[in-house]
Amino acid sequence: MKKISLIILAIIISLYSLLYIHVKNVQAVNIGLGIHPALVKVVIRPGKNITQVIKIDNRSTDNKTLVARLVPFTSADDFGNPNIDPRTTAPWLEYFSLANSKIQFDQPFELKAGQSDQLILSISIPAEAPLGDLYATLLVTSYATGIDNQLQGSALSATIGSNLLISVSTQGAPSTILKITDLLPEEGKYLKIGDYYFLDNITPLYFTALAKNEGEFTAETKGVFRIERNEQNPIELQSVLPQYVLAKSQRRLGTISDSKFFFTPGFSMIGPHAVRIDIRSENSNASTKIDVIFFPGKILIGIIAAIIFLRLIIRISTSQNE
Protein backbone atom coordinates (compact mmCIF):
# COMPACT_ATOMS: atom_id res chain seq x y z
CA MET A 1 0.00 0.00 0.00
CA LYS A 2 2.82 2.36 0.89
CA LYS A 3 4.57 1.58 -2.38
CA ILE A 4 1.42 2.40 -4.41
CA SER A 5 1.03 5.72 -2.57
CA LEU A 6 4.63 6.67 -3.38
CA ILE A 7 4.08 5.85 -7.07
CA ILE A 8 0.92 8.00 -7.21
CA LEU A 9 2.75 10.87 -5.49
CA ALA A 10 5.62 10.63 -7.98
CA ILE A 11 3.18 10.73 -10.92
CA ILE A 12 1.42 13.83 -9.52
CA ILE A 13 4.74 15.63 -9.00
CA SER A 14 5.87 14.75 -12.54
CA LEU A 15 2.62 15.99 -14.10
CA TYR A 16 2.79 19.23 -12.10
CA SER A 17 6.40 19.80 -13.17
CA LEU A 18 5.56 19.26 -16.85
CA LEU A 19 2.56 21.60 -16.61
CA TYR A 20 4.61 24.29 -14.85
CA ILE A 21 7.42 24.11 -17.41
CA HIS A 22 4.96 24.24 -20.33
CA VAL A 23 3.00 27.21 -18.95
CA LYS A 24 6.19 29.05 -18.08
CA ASN A 25 7.53 28.67 -21.62
CA VAL A 26 4.26 29.84 -23.24
CA GLN A 27 4.01 32.86 -20.96
CA ALA A 28 7.61 33.78 -21.75
CA VAL A 29 6.77 34.31 -25.42
CA ASN A 30 6.89 38.01 -26.18
CA ILE A 31 4.56 39.06 -29.01
CA GLY A 32 6.03 42.56 -29.03
CA LEU A 33 3.77 44.16 -31.65
CA GLY A 34 2.29 47.65 -31.46
CA ILE A 35 0.02 49.75 -33.66
CA HIS A 36 -0.70 53.49 -33.60
CA PRO A 37 -3.16 55.12 -33.70
CA ALA A 38 -5.51 52.50 -32.30
CA LEU A 39 -8.53 54.58 -33.35
CA VAL A 40 -9.00 56.77 -36.41
CA LYS A 41 -12.05 58.99 -36.93
CA VAL A 42 -12.38 61.08 -40.07
CA VAL A 43 -15.12 62.82 -42.06
CA ILE A 44 -14.84 62.64 -45.86
CA ARG A 45 -16.99 64.32 -48.47
CA PRO A 46 -18.21 62.17 -51.39
CA GLY A 47 -15.80 62.41 -54.32
CA LYS A 48 -12.83 63.16 -52.07
CA ASN A 49 -9.91 61.05 -50.87
CA ILE A 50 -7.45 61.14 -47.98
CA THR A 51 -4.48 59.16 -46.72
CA GLN A 52 -3.98 57.99 -43.15
CA VAL A 53 -0.66 56.68 -41.83
CA ILE A 54 -0.81 53.69 -39.47
CA LYS A 55 2.45 52.89 -37.68
CA ILE A 56 3.34 49.35 -36.65
CA ASP A 57 6.21 48.45 -34.30
CA ASN A 58 8.07 45.19 -33.82
CA ARG A 59 9.42 45.50 -30.29
CA SER A 60 10.45 41.86 -30.07
CA THR A 61 13.86 40.32 -30.77
CA ASP A 62 12.52 38.26 -33.70
CA ASN A 63 11.66 39.14 -37.26
CA LYS A 64 7.92 39.04 -37.93
CA THR A 65 6.00 37.90 -40.98
CA LEU A 66 2.90 40.09 -41.08
CA VAL A 67 -0.31 40.23 -43.10
CA ALA A 68 -2.56 43.33 -43.19
CA ARG A 69 -6.24 43.16 -44.03
CA LEU A 70 -9.37 45.24 -43.62
CA VAL A 71 -12.50 43.84 -41.96
CA PRO A 72 -15.86 45.55 -41.24
CA PHE A 73 -17.04 45.60 -37.64
CA THR A 74 -20.22 46.31 -35.71
CA SER A 75 -21.01 47.23 -32.12
CA ALA A 76 -20.81 44.16 -29.87
CA ASP A 77 -22.19 45.46 -26.57
CA ASP A 78 -22.98 48.52 -24.44
CA PHE A 79 -19.32 48.99 -23.48
CA GLY A 80 -18.01 49.96 -26.91
CA ASN A 81 -16.37 46.66 -27.81
CA PRO A 82 -16.30 45.89 -31.55
CA ASN A 83 -17.68 42.70 -33.04
CA ILE A 84 -15.06 41.62 -35.58
CA ASP A 85 -15.59 38.63 -37.84
CA PRO A 86 -12.63 38.12 -40.23
CA ARG A 87 -14.97 36.37 -42.68
CA THR A 88 -17.19 39.46 -43.06
CA THR A 89 -16.97 41.58 -46.17
CA ALA A 90 -18.70 44.69 -47.57
CA PRO A 91 -18.84 46.34 -51.02
CA TRP A 92 -17.42 49.60 -49.64
CA LEU A 93 -14.13 47.90 -48.72
CA GLU A 94 -13.03 48.75 -52.27
CA TYR A 95 -12.84 52.39 -51.13
CA PHE A 96 -9.71 51.43 -49.15
CA SER A 97 -6.26 50.50 -50.40
CA LEU A 98 -2.63 50.61 -49.29
CA ALA A 99 -0.40 53.13 -51.05
CA ASN A 100 2.80 51.38 -49.94
CA SER A 101 5.07 50.22 -52.76
CA LYS A 102 5.87 46.86 -51.14
CA ILE A 103 2.92 46.21 -48.81
CA GLN A 104 -0.57 45.29 -49.97
CA PHE A 105 -3.66 43.89 -48.29
CA ASP A 106 -3.67 40.12 -47.71
CA GLN A 107 -0.03 39.78 -48.80
CA PRO A 108 2.74 38.78 -46.32
CA PHE A 109 5.57 41.18 -45.59
CA GLU A 110 8.44 41.13 -43.13
CA LEU A 111 9.16 43.52 -40.28
CA LYS A 112 12.63 43.22 -38.79
CA ALA A 113 13.18 42.89 -35.06
CA GLY A 114 13.20 46.25 -33.27
CA GLN A 115 12.03 48.15 -36.35
CA SER A 116 8.90 50.07 -37.35
CA ASP A 117 7.02 50.51 -40.59
CA GLN A 118 4.11 52.52 -41.89
CA LEU A 119 0.93 51.40 -43.57
CA ILE A 120 -0.22 54.24 -45.82
CA LEU A 121 -3.98 53.78 -45.96
CA SER A 122 -5.69 55.47 -48.88
CA ILE A 123 -9.42 56.17 -48.60
CA SER A 124 -11.19 57.25 -51.79
CA ILE A 125 -14.94 57.90 -51.60
CA PRO A 126 -16.87 57.85 -54.91
CA ALA A 127 -18.99 60.91 -55.69
CA GLU A 128 -22.15 58.77 -55.73
CA ALA A 129 -21.39 57.02 -52.43
CA PRO A 130 -24.31 57.05 -49.94
CA LEU A 131 -23.98 59.26 -46.88
CA GLY A 132 -23.40 57.52 -43.58
CA ASP A 133 -20.75 55.80 -41.48
CA LEU A 134 -18.32 53.04 -42.44
CA TYR A 135 -16.76 50.99 -39.64
CA ALA A 136 -13.71 48.84 -40.31
CA THR A 137 -10.69 47.45 -38.48
CA LEU A 138 -7.24 47.36 -40.02
CA LEU A 139 -5.95 44.01 -38.75
CA VAL A 140 -2.26 43.12 -38.74
CA THR A 141 -1.56 39.47 -38.01
CA SER A 142 1.87 38.04 -37.27
CA TYR A 143 3.00 34.51 -38.06
CA ALA A 144 6.09 32.94 -36.52
CA THR A 145 9.06 32.75 -38.90
CA GLY A 146 10.74 30.23 -36.64
CA ILE A 147 9.54 27.59 -34.21
CA ASP A 148 10.84 27.38 -30.66
CA ASN A 149 11.83 23.78 -29.91
CA GLN A 150 10.55 24.16 -26.35
CA LEU A 151 7.04 24.81 -27.69
CA GLN A 152 6.92 21.42 -29.42
CA GLY A 153 6.14 22.89 -32.84
CA SER A 154 3.20 25.10 -31.73
CA ALA A 155 2.50 27.83 -34.30
CA LEU A 156 2.48 31.30 -32.78
CA SER A 157 0.38 34.15 -34.10
CA ALA A 158 -0.98 37.43 -32.80
CA THR A 159 -3.32 40.06 -34.19
CA ILE A 160 -3.41 43.78 -33.50
CA GLY A 161 -5.77 46.31 -35.01
CA SER A 162 -6.69 49.92 -35.58
CA ASN A 163 -10.41 50.78 -35.64
CA LEU A 164 -11.56 53.16 -38.38
CA LEU A 165 -14.65 55.34 -37.97
CA ILE A 166 -15.26 56.89 -41.38
CA SER A 167 -18.14 59.34 -41.86
CA VAL A 168 -19.17 60.03 -45.45
CA SER A 169 -20.88 63.41 -45.19
CA THR A 170 -21.24 66.78 -46.88
CA GLN A 171 -20.86 68.45 -43.46
CA GLY A 172 -17.72 68.71 -41.37
CA ALA A 173 -19.65 67.76 -38.23
CA PRO A 174 -22.66 65.70 -39.37
CA SER A 175 -25.62 65.96 -37.03
CA THR A 176 -26.68 62.99 -34.93
CA ILE A 177 -29.78 61.86 -33.04
CA LEU A 178 -28.54 61.07 -29.54
CA LYS A 179 -30.78 60.18 -26.61
CA ILE A 180 -29.96 59.38 -23.00
CA THR A 181 -32.00 56.49 -21.65
CA ASP A 182 -32.23 54.31 -18.54
CA LEU A 183 -30.85 56.85 -16.06
CA LEU A 184 -31.44 54.88 -12.87
CA PRO A 185 -30.08 54.36 -9.36
CA GLU A 186 -28.48 51.01 -8.64
CA GLU A 187 -30.94 48.12 -8.55
CA GLY A 188 -32.21 47.37 -5.05
CA LYS A 189 -31.12 50.74 -3.62
CA TYR A 190 -34.31 52.71 -4.23
CA LEU A 191 -38.05 52.75 -3.74
CA LYS A 192 -40.07 54.21 -6.62
CA ILE A 193 -43.40 55.88 -5.97
CA GLY A 194 -44.91 57.54 -9.03
CA ASP A 195 -42.17 59.49 -10.80
CA TYR A 196 -40.00 59.81 -7.67
CA TYR A 197 -37.11 57.62 -6.57
CA PHE A 198 -36.69 57.47 -2.79
CA LEU A 199 -33.04 57.04 -1.79
CA ASP A 200 -31.36 56.64 1.57
CA ASN A 201 -29.20 59.67 2.37
CA ILE A 202 -26.40 57.78 4.15
CA THR A 203 -25.93 54.98 1.59
CA PRO A 204 -23.29 55.29 -1.19
CA LEU A 205 -25.08 55.18 -4.54
CA TYR A 206 -24.35 54.23 -8.14
CA PHE A 207 -26.26 55.61 -11.12
CA THR A 208 -26.24 54.05 -14.59
CA ALA A 209 -27.31 55.45 -17.96
CA LEU A 210 -27.15 54.65 -21.67
CA ALA A 211 -26.51 56.90 -24.66
CA LYS A 212 -28.55 55.75 -27.65
CA ASN A 213 -27.55 56.95 -31.11
CA GLU A 214 -30.51 56.76 -33.49
CA GLY A 215 -28.77 58.70 -36.26
CA GLU A 216 -26.60 57.71 -39.22
CA PHE A 217 -23.33 59.14 -37.90
CA THR A 218 -21.09 58.57 -34.89
CA ALA A 219 -21.91 60.69 -31.84
CA GLU A 220 -19.64 61.75 -28.97
CA THR A 221 -20.55 61.79 -25.28
CA LYS A 222 -18.91 64.89 -23.84
CA GLY A 223 -21.02 66.13 -20.96
CA VAL A 224 -21.74 66.43 -17.25
CA PHE A 225 -23.47 64.28 -14.65
CA ARG A 226 -24.95 66.40 -11.87
CA ILE A 227 -27.06 66.18 -8.75
CA GLU A 228 -28.80 69.40 -7.81
CA ARG A 229 -31.38 70.84 -5.48
CA ASN A 230 -32.16 73.33 -8.21
CA GLU A 231 -30.48 74.35 -11.47
CA GLN A 232 -28.55 77.14 -9.76
CA ASN A 233 -27.30 74.97 -6.91
CA PRO A 234 -25.50 71.80 -8.13
CA ILE A 235 -24.37 69.57 -5.27
CA GLU A 236 -22.33 67.12 -7.36
CA LEU A 237 -20.64 67.54 -10.75
CA GLN A 238 -18.85 64.75 -12.63
CA SER A 239 -17.48 64.77 -16.17
CA VAL A 240 -18.99 62.19 -18.49
CA LEU A 241 -16.23 60.15 -20.14
CA PRO A 242 -15.93 61.31 -23.78
CA GLN A 243 -16.46 58.28 -26.00
CA TYR A 244 -17.91 57.46 -29.38
CA VAL A 245 -21.36 55.94 -29.90
CA LEU A 246 -21.68 54.24 -33.27
CA ALA A 247 -24.69 54.89 -35.49
CA LYS A 248 -27.75 52.80 -34.58
CA SER A 249 -26.17 51.58 -31.34
CA GLN A 250 -26.06 52.41 -27.65
CA ARG A 251 -23.28 52.74 -25.10
CA ARG A 252 -23.08 52.84 -21.34
CA LEU A 253 -22.15 56.21 -19.89
CA GLY A 254 -19.68 56.63 -17.06
CA THR A 255 -16.63 58.46 -15.77
CA ILE A 256 -12.95 57.98 -16.55
CA SER A 257 -12.67 55.44 -13.70
CA ASP A 258 -15.97 53.55 -13.93
CA SER A 259 -18.88 52.67 -16.20
CA LYS A 260 -21.20 54.09 -13.52
CA PHE A 261 -21.56 57.35 -11.60
CA PHE A 262 -20.73 57.08 -7.90
CA PHE A 263 -22.15 59.45 -5.30
CA THR A 264 -22.23 59.49 -1.51
CA PRO A 265 -25.08 61.65 -0.14
CA GLY A 266 -24.67 63.73 2.98
CA PHE A 267 -26.67 63.31 6.16
CA SER A 268 -28.10 66.79 5.66
CA MET A 269 -29.41 65.96 2.17
CA ILE A 270 -33.12 65.52 2.78
CA GLY A 271 -35.94 66.22 0.36
CA PRO A 272 -36.36 66.48 -3.42
CA HIS A 273 -33.35 66.67 -5.74
CA ALA A 274 -32.72 66.14 -9.45
CA VAL A 275 -30.19 63.80 -11.05
CA ARG A 276 -29.29 65.03 -14.52
CA ILE A 277 -27.02 64.17 -17.44
CA ASP A 278 -26.31 66.76 -20.14
CA ILE A 279 -24.41 65.93 -23.34
CA ARG A 280 -23.06 68.88 -25.29
CA SER A 281 -20.55 68.28 -28.09
CA GLU A 282 -19.88 69.42 -31.64
CA ASN A 283 -22.59 67.24 -33.15
CA SER A 284 -24.40 65.71 -30.17
CA ASN A 285 -26.87 67.33 -27.77
CA ALA A 286 -28.99 65.39 -25.31
CA SER A 287 -30.29 65.73 -21.77
CA THR A 288 -32.32 63.74 -19.27
CA LYS A 289 -33.12 63.84 -15.57
CA ILE A 290 -34.90 61.92 -12.85
CA ASP A 291 -36.44 63.24 -9.63
CA VAL A 292 -35.20 61.73 -6.38
CA ILE A 293 -36.06 62.25 -2.73
CA PHE A 294 -33.34 61.68 -0.17
CA PHE A 295 -34.51 60.61 3.27
CA PRO A 296 -32.90 58.92 6.31
CA GLY A 297 -34.27 55.49 5.46
CA LYS A 298 -31.81 53.38 7.44
CA ILE A 299 -32.12 55.65 10.45
CA LEU A 300 -35.93 55.46 10.33
CA ILE A 301 -35.77 51.68 10.03
CA GLY A 302 -33.40 51.58 13.01
CA ILE A 303 -35.71 53.80 15.08
CA ILE A 304 -38.77 51.71 14.17
CA ALA A 305 -36.90 48.50 15.01
CA ALA A 306 -35.78 49.98 18.34
CA ILE A 307 -39.36 51.06 19.20
CA ILE A 308 -40.71 47.59 18.35
CA PHE A 309 -37.96 45.95 20.41
CA LEU A 310 -38.57 48.31 23.33
CA ARG A 311 -42.33 47.68 23.26
CA LEU A 312 -41.67 43.95 23.16
CA ILE A 313 -39.44 44.20 26.24
CA ILE A 314 -42.06 46.29 28.08
CA ARG A 315 -44.79 43.81 27.18
CA ILE A 316 -42.71 40.85 28.39
CA SER A 317 -41.78 42.70 31.59
CA THR A 318 -45.42 43.62 32.27
CA SER A 319 -46.53 40.05 31.65
CA GLN A 320 -43.97 38.69 34.10
CA ASN A 321 -45.01 41.17 36.82
CA GLU A 322 -48.63 40.09 36.50
C-alpha positions as CSV (number, residue, x, y, z in Angstrom):
1,M,0.0,0.0,0.0
2,K,2.8,2.4,0.9
3,K,4.6,1.6,-2.4
4,I,1.4,2.4,-4.4
5,S,1.0,5.7,-2.6
6,L,4.6,6.7,-3.4
7,I,4.1,5.8,-7.1
8,I,0.9,8.0,-7.2
9,L,2.7,10.9,-5.5
10,A,5.6,10.6,-8.0
11,I,3.2,10.7,-10.9
12,I,1.4,13.8,-9.5
13,I,4.7,15.6,-9.0
14,S,5.9,14.7,-12.5
15,L,2.6,16.0,-14.1
16,Y,2.8,19.2,-12.1
17,S,6.4,19.8,-13.2
18,L,5.6,19.3,-16.8
19,L,2.6,21.6,-16.6
20,Y,4.6,24.3,-14.8
21,I,7.4,24.1,-17.4
22,H,5.0,24.2,-20.3
23,V,3.0,27.2,-18.9
24,K,6.2,29.1,-18.1
25,N,7.5,28.7,-21.6
26,V,4.3,29.8,-23.2
27,Q,4.0,32.9,-21.0
28,A,7.6,33.8,-21.7
29,V,6.8,34.3,-25.4
30,N,6.9,38.0,-26.2
31,I,4.6,39.1,-29.0
32,G,6.0,42.6,-29.0
33,L,3.8,44.2,-31.7
34,G,2.3,47.6,-31.5
35,I,0.0,49.8,-33.7
36,H,-0.7,53.5,-33.6
37,P,-3.2,55.1,-33.7
38,A,-5.5,52.5,-32.3
39,L,-8.5,54.6,-33.4
40,V,-9.0,56.8,-36.4
41,K,-12.0,59.0,-36.9
42,V,-12.4,61.1,-40.1
43,V,-15.1,62.8,-42.1
44,I,-14.8,62.6,-45.9
45,R,-17.0,64.3,-48.5
46,P,-18.2,62.2,-51.4
47,G,-15.8,62.4,-54.3
48,K,-12.8,63.2,-52.1
49,N,-9.9,61.0,-50.9
50,I,-7.5,61.1,-48.0
51,T,-4.5,59.2,-46.7
52,Q,-4.0,58.0,-43.1
53,V,-0.7,56.7,-41.8
54,I,-0.8,53.7,-39.5
55,K,2.4,52.9,-37.7
56,I,3.3,49.4,-36.6
57,D,6.2,48.4,-34.3
58,N,8.1,45.2,-33.8
59,R,9.4,45.5,-30.3
60,S,10.4,41.9,-30.1
61,T,13.9,40.3,-30.8
62,D,12.5,38.3,-33.7
63,N,11.7,39.1,-37.3
64,K,7.9,39.0,-37.9
65,T,6.0,37.9,-41.0
66,L,2.9,40.1,-41.1
67,V,-0.3,40.2,-43.1
68,A,-2.6,43.3,-43.2
69,R,-6.2,43.2,-44.0
70,L,-9.4,45.2,-43.6
71,V,-12.5,43.8,-42.0
72,P,-15.9,45.6,-41.2
73,F,-17.0,45.6,-37.6
74,T,-20.2,46.3,-35.7
75,S,-21.0,47.2,-32.1
76,A,-20.8,44.2,-29.9
77,D,-22.2,45.5,-26.6
78,D,-23.0,48.5,-24.4
79,F,-19.3,49.0,-23.5
80,G,-18.0,50.0,-26.9
81,N,-16.4,46.7,-27.8
82,P,-16.3,45.9,-31.5
83,N,-17.7,42.7,-33.0
84,I,-15.1,41.6,-35.6
85,D,-15.6,38.6,-37.8
86,P,-12.6,38.1,-40.2
87,R,-15.0,36.4,-42.7
88,T,-17.2,39.5,-43.1
89,T,-17.0,41.6,-46.2
90,A,-18.7,44.7,-47.6
91,P,-18.8,46.3,-51.0
92,W,-17.4,49.6,-49.6
93,L,-14.1,47.9,-48.7
94,E,-13.0,48.8,-52.3
95,Y,-12.8,52.4,-51.1
96,F,-9.7,51.4,-49.1
97,S,-6.3,50.5,-50.4
98,L,-2.6,50.6,-49.3
99,A,-0.4,53.1,-51.0
100,N,2.8,51.4,-49.9
101,S,5.1,50.2,-52.8
102,K,5.9,46.9,-51.1
103,I,2.9,46.2,-48.8
104,Q,-0.6,45.3,-50.0
105,F,-3.7,43.9,-48.3
106,D,-3.7,40.1,-47.7
107,Q,0.0,39.8,-48.8
108,P,2.7,38.8,-46.3
109,F,5.6,41.2,-45.6
110,E,8.4,41.1,-43.1
111,L,9.2,43.5,-40.3
112,K,12.6,43.2,-38.8
113,A,13.2,42.9,-35.1
114,G,13.2,46.2,-33.3
115,Q,12.0,48.2,-36.3
116,S,8.9,50.1,-37.4
117,D,7.0,50.5,-40.6
118,Q,4.1,52.5,-41.9
119,L,0.9,51.4,-43.6
120,I,-0.2,54.2,-45.8
121,L,-4.0,53.8,-46.0
122,S,-5.7,55.5,-48.9
123,I,-9.4,56.2,-48.6
124,S,-11.2,57.3,-51.8
125,I,-14.9,57.9,-51.6
126,P,-16.9,57.9,-54.9
127,A,-19.0,60.9,-55.7
128,E,-22.1,58.8,-55.7
129,A,-21.4,57.0,-52.4
130,P,-24.3,57.0,-49.9
131,L,-24.0,59.3,-46.9
132,G,-23.4,57.5,-43.6
133,D,-20.7,55.8,-41.5
134,L,-18.3,53.0,-42.4
135,Y,-16.8,51.0,-39.6
136,A,-13.7,48.8,-40.3
137,T,-10.7,47.5,-38.5
138,L,-7.2,47.4,-40.0
139,L,-6.0,44.0,-38.7
140,V,-2.3,43.1,-38.7
141,T,-1.6,39.5,-38.0
142,S,1.9,38.0,-37.3
143,Y,3.0,34.5,-38.1
144,A,6.1,32.9,-36.5
145,T,9.1,32.7,-38.9
146,G,10.7,30.2,-36.6
147,I,9.5,27.6,-34.2
148,D,10.8,27.4,-30.7
149,N,11.8,23.8,-29.9
150,Q,10.5,24.2,-26.3
151,L,7.0,24.8,-27.7
152,Q,6.9,21.4,-29.4
153,G,6.1,22.9,-32.8
154,S,3.2,25.1,-31.7
155,A,2.5,27.8,-34.3
156,L,2.5,31.3,-32.8
157,S,0.4,34.2,-34.1
158,A,-1.0,37.4,-32.8
159,T,-3.3,40.1,-34.2
160,I,-3.4,43.8,-33.5
161,G,-5.8,46.3,-35.0
162,S,-6.7,49.9,-35.6
163,N,-10.4,50.8,-35.6
164,L,-11.6,53.2,-38.4
165,L,-14.7,55.3,-38.0
166,I,-15.3,56.9,-41.4
167,S,-18.1,59.3,-41.9
168,V,-19.2,60.0,-45.4
169,S,-20.9,63.4,-45.2
170,T,-21.2,66.8,-46.9
171,Q,-20.9,68.5,-43.5
172,G,-17.7,68.7,-41.4
173,A,-19.7,67.8,-38.2
174,P,-22.7,65.7,-39.4
175,S,-25.6,66.0,-37.0
176,T,-26.7,63.0,-34.9
177,I,-29.8,61.9,-33.0
178,L,-28.5,61.1,-29.5
179,K,-30.8,60.2,-26.6
180,I,-30.0,59.4,-23.0
181,T,-32.0,56.5,-21.6
182,D,-32.2,54.3,-18.5
183,L,-30.8,56.8,-16.1
184,L,-31.4,54.9,-12.9
185,P,-30.1,54.4,-9.4
186,E,-28.5,51.0,-8.6
187,E,-30.9,48.1,-8.6
188,G,-32.2,47.4,-5.1
189,K,-31.1,50.7,-3.6
190,Y,-34.3,52.7,-4.2
191,L,-38.1,52.8,-3.7
192,K,-40.1,54.2,-6.6
193,I,-43.4,55.9,-6.0
194,G,-44.9,57.5,-9.0
195,D,-42.2,59.5,-10.8
196,Y,-40.0,59.8,-7.7
197,Y,-37.1,57.6,-6.6
198,F,-36.7,57.5,-2.8
199,L,-33.0,57.0,-1.8
200,D,-31.4,56.6,1.6
201,N,-29.2,59.7,2.4
202,I,-26.4,57.8,4.2
203,T,-25.9,55.0,1.6
204,P,-23.3,55.3,-1.2
205,L,-25.1,55.2,-4.5
206,Y,-24.4,54.2,-8.1
207,F,-26.3,55.6,-11.1
208,T,-26.2,54.1,-14.6
209,A,-27.3,55.5,-18.0
210,L,-27.1,54.6,-21.7
211,A,-26.5,56.9,-24.7
212,K,-28.6,55.8,-27.6
213,N,-27.6,57.0,-31.1
214,E,-30.5,56.8,-33.5
215,G,-28.8,58.7,-36.3
216,E,-26.6,57.7,-39.2
217,F,-23.3,59.1,-37.9
218,T,-21.1,58.6,-34.9
219,A,-21.9,60.7,-31.8
220,E,-19.6,61.7,-29.0
221,T,-20.6,61.8,-25.3
222,K,-18.9,64.9,-23.8
223,G,-21.0,66.1,-21.0
224,V,-21.7,66.4,-17.3
225,F,-23.5,64.3,-14.6
226,R,-24.9,66.4,-11.9
227,I,-27.1,66.2,-8.7
228,E,-28.8,69.4,-7.8
229,R,-31.4,70.8,-5.5
230,N,-32.2,73.3,-8.2
231,E,-30.5,74.4,-11.5
232,Q,-28.6,77.1,-9.8
233,N,-27.3,75.0,-6.9
234,P,-25.5,71.8,-8.1
235,I,-24.4,69.6,-5.3
236,E,-22.3,67.1,-7.4
237,L,-20.6,67.5,-10.8
238,Q,-18.9,64.8,-12.6
239,S,-17.5,64.8,-16.2
240,V,-19.0,62.2,-18.5
241,L,-16.2,60.2,-20.1
242,P,-15.9,61.3,-23.8
243,Q,-16.5,58.3,-26.0
244,Y,-17.9,57.5,-29.4
245,V,-21.4,55.9,-29.9
246,L,-21.7,54.2,-33.3
247,A,-24.7,54.9,-35.5
248,K,-27.7,52.8,-34.6
249,S,-26.2,51.6,-31.3
250,Q,-26.1,52.4,-27.7
251,R,-23.3,52.7,-25.1
252,R,-23.1,52.8,-21.3
253,L,-22.1,56.2,-19.9
254,G,-19.7,56.6,-17.1
255,T,-16.6,58.5,-15.8
256,I,-12.9,58.0,-16.5
257,S,-12.7,55.4,-13.7
258,D,-16.0,53.5,-13.9
259,S,-18.9,52.7,-16.2
260,K,-21.2,54.1,-13.5
261,F,-21.6,57.3,-11.6
262,F,-20.7,57.1,-7.9
263,F,-22.1,59.5,-5.3
264,T,-22.2,59.5,-1.5
265,P,-25.1,61.6,-0.1
266,G,-24.7,63.7,3.0
267,F,-26.7,63.3,6.2
268,S,-28.1,66.8,5.7
269,M,-29.4,66.0,2.2
270,I,-33.1,65.5,2.8
271,G,-35.9,66.2,0.4
272,P,-36.4,66.5,-3.4
273,H,-33.4,66.7,-5.7
274,A,-32.7,66.1,-9.5
275,V,-30.2,63.8,-11.0
276,R,-29.3,65.0,-14.5
277,I,-27.0,64.2,-17.4
278,D,-26.3,66.8,-20.1
279,I,-24.4,65.9,-23.3
280,R,-23.1,68.9,-25.3
281,S,-20.5,68.3,-28.1
282,E,-19.9,69.4,-31.6
283,N,-22.6,67.2,-33.2
284,S,-24.4,65.7,-30.2
285,N,-26.9,67.3,-27.8
286,A,-29.0,65.4,-25.3
287,S,-30.3,65.7,-21.8
288,T,-32.3,63.7,-19.3
289,K,-33.1,63.8,-15.6
290,I,-34.9,61.9,-12.8
291,D,-36.4,63.2,-9.6
292,V,-35.2,61.7,-6.4
293,I,-36.1,62.3,-2.7
294,F,-33.3,61.7,-0.2
295,F,-34.5,60.6,3.3
296,P,-32.9,58.9,6.3
297,G,-34.3,55.5,5.5
298,K,-31.8,53.4,7.4
299,I,-32.1,55.6,10.5
300,L,-35.9,55.5,10.3
301,I,-35.8,51.7,10.0
302,G,-33.4,51.6,13.0
303,I,-35.7,53.8,15.1
304,I,-38.8,51.7,14.2
305,A,-36.9,48.5,15.0
306,A,-35.8,50.0,18.3
307,I,-39.4,51.1,19.2
308,I,-40.7,47.6,18.4
309,F,-38.0,45.9,20.4
310,L,-38.6,48.3,23.3
311,R,-42.3,47.7,23.3
312,L,-41.7,43.9,23.2
313,I,-39.4,44.2,26.2
314,I,-42.1,46.3,28.1
315,R,-44.8,43.8,27.2
316,I,-42.7,40.8,28.4
317,S,-41.8,42.7,31.6
318,T,-45.4,43.6,32.3
319,S,-46.5,40.1,31.6
320,Q,-44.0,38.7,34.1
321,N,-45.0,41.2,36.8
322,E,-48.6,40.1,36.5
